[in-house]
Amino acid sequence: MARFIQDLKRTHMCGELRASDNNSEVVLMGWVQNRRDHGGCVFIDLRDRDGLTQIVFDPQIDPAAHEKAGVLRSEWVLAVRGTVRDRGGNINPRLATGEIEVAALELEVFASSPTPPFQIEDGIDTSEEVRFKYRYLDLRRPELQQNFITRHRFNQLVRRSLDEQGFLELETPYLIKSTPEGARDYVVPSRVHAGKFFALPQSPQIFKQLFMVSGYDRYFQICRCFRDEDLRAERQPEFTQVDLEMSFCAPEDVQEVVEQMLAMVFRELKGVEVPTPFKRIPYDESMDRYGVDAPDIRFGLELIDVGEIVKDSDFKVFADVAKRGGLVKGINLTGVGEFSRKELDELTEFVKVYGAKGMAWIKIKEDGSWQSPIAKFFSDEKKAAIADAMKLSVGDVAVFVADTAKVTNAALGNLRKHVARQRELVKTNEYAFCWVTDFPLMERDEESGRFVAAHHPFTAPRVEERELLKTDPGKVKAQAYDVVLNGVEIGGGSIRIHEQSLQQDMFGALGVDEHKQQEKFGFL
């Protein structure tokens, strides 16, 4: 090893060499991706995090290196000194280094390896259990390495953008006092104070507020958060978020900062110009048109409310729901191809996952008539009204759900996303951002009937609606906002209450008496 350190020093990464490097003497180091013995020369692809380079061991060039190459196998770790040369007519267009190869002059083996349990390449058909057992091998795969490299670049771009916008990157403690949050805390026992525990932060709420009231004005950190809650596809027990705080600002100021940051990230990482400002969609409009508060706006298939049309129809399922204040909505699946009865049955099963009891459907035949199990329940006048509301034409298929607002919106809102994926209505490289704004400040708890904070109890109401806190709190909208990308919420925030009297009104609407206020939030 001492000879290697003194005599062989890596000159290039394995994805770096090009035709312009021909005739250069280089030293490469990395892992053997594969080995091929063509009866005279031995070829290997040498891999590091930067890519692959083909190495040729030719007995006419260096017999000793060729002999040592005969025993090489996948995942052996090597250093190779050699000369870059043109591959002539054997160019490999799939590799960035495909125009060249390195003719080996010297080979140093750092470590041998048994045959790995799976190929170190993308697209492997290997169980997660095996991949976790051999995590160090899985992490060698180019796909995972690229994920970590991309995350590194993302972090640097976030720091650059926020630094340019006047933010300070400040750290906050991990071992803290437990504060009321949305999930259970993870706790750490104290060695010094017997029987006492620290909590791990669900997010750095209290400390970033300290920075603001101390005059730091603009803060951010890329921080770890810990929440003991049920797992979701996009949520783990510990995760990382970009956390930022501003003083003396309105929602538009926060949104502009985030838009500039995301635009820079996509420009630098993806080569995509993201148009700003992002589209703003009020919460009520999002629920009405898309059924969810994180809408995918890359395609149509919007929800249409037909409750007024069907409430006095002969179709009892629709009529009863409409009369008792539920929602009857449909989607015109126009332009997404013909649906078989089997496919419609599968969509029916899909909406049941979201609590719907079933799904009605109609097809518009060539003569304009309805093909549907529910057609007989509607007069020609009702059919025309539904067709007009949903803009139905020949060949269209419409689907309907009738239930509570929560169930109907969830069922159809997720169905439209499902159909869009199924019918490939959106391009994989298409990115559509939007802000969802004006969320409800509070909502009724289904069990107790009391109001609870929709976001948290320190979220400021819209200025013009603050008096409604005392008379009709359910109608108050919050100065809260989520940023959504392709139907996925990727961030959110709110303006905080800074007036003590307004905070008292908020607690009053939530039914939090003075004793509970002191017990839960007295430290504030």
HELIX and SHEET records of a PDB file:
HELIX    1   1 ALA A    2  ASP A    7  1                                   6    
HELIX    2   2 ALA A   19  ASP A   21  5                                   3    
HELIX    3   3 PRO A   63  ALA A   69  1                                   7    
HELIX    4   4 GLU A  128  LYS A  133  1                                   6    
HELIX    5   5 ARG A  135  ASP A  138  1                                   4    
HELIX    6   6 PRO A  142  GLU A  164  1                                  23    
HELIX    7   7 GLN A  205  VAL A  213  1                                   9    
HELIX    8   8 PRO A  251  LYS A  270  1                                  20    
HELIX    9   9 TYR A  283  TYR A  290  1                                   8    
HELIX   10  10 GLY A  307  VAL A  310  1                                   4    
HELIX   11  11 LYS A  316  LYS A  323  1                                   8    
HELIX   12  12 ARG A  341  LYS A  352  1                                  12    
HELIX   13  13 ALA A  375  PHE A  377  5                                   3    
HELIX   14  14 ASP A  380  ALA A  389  1                                  10    
HELIX   15  15 ALA A  405  GLN A  422  1                                  18    
HELIX   16  16 VAL A  463  GLU A  465  5                                   3    
HELIX   17  17 LEU A  468  THR A  471  1                                   4    
HELIX   18  18 PRO A  473  LYS A  475  5                                   3    
HELIX   19  19 GLN A  500  LEU A  510  1                                  11    
HELIX   20  20 GLU A  514  PHE A  521  1                                   8    
SHEET    1   A 6 GLU A  25  ASP A  37  0                                        
SHEET    2   A 6 VAL A  42  ASP A  48 -1                                        
SHEET    3   A 6 GLY A  51  PHE A  57 -1                                        
SHEET    4   A 6 ILE A 100  ALA A 111  1                                        
SHEET    5   A 6 VAL A  77  ASP A  86 -1                                        
SHEET    6   A 6 GLU A  25  ASP A  37 -1                                        
SHEET    1   B 3 LEU A 168  GLU A 169  0                                        
SHEET    2   B 3 ARG A 218  PHE A 226  1                                        
SHEET    3   B 3 GLU A 238  MET A 246 -1                                        
SHEET    1   C 2 VAL A 187  PRO A 189  0                                        
SHEET    2   C 2 PHE A 197  ALA A 199 -1                                        
SHEET    1   D 4 LYS A 279  PRO A 282  0                                        
SHEET    2   D 4 PHE A 433  THR A 437  1                                        
SHEET    3   D 4 ALA A 480  LEU A 485 -1                                        
SHEET    4   D 4 VAL A 488  SER A 494 -1                                        
SHEET    1   E 5 LEU A 303  ASP A 305  0                                        
SHEET    2   E 5 LEU A 327  ASN A 332 -1                                        
SHEET    3   E 5 VAL A 397  ASP A 403 -1                                        
SHEET    4   E 5 ALA A 360  ILE A 364 -1                                        
SHEET    5   E 5 TRP A 370  GLN A 371 -1                                        
SHEET    1   F 2 MET A 442  ARG A 444  0                                        
SHEET    2   F 2 PHE A 451  ALA A 453 -1                                        
END                                                                             
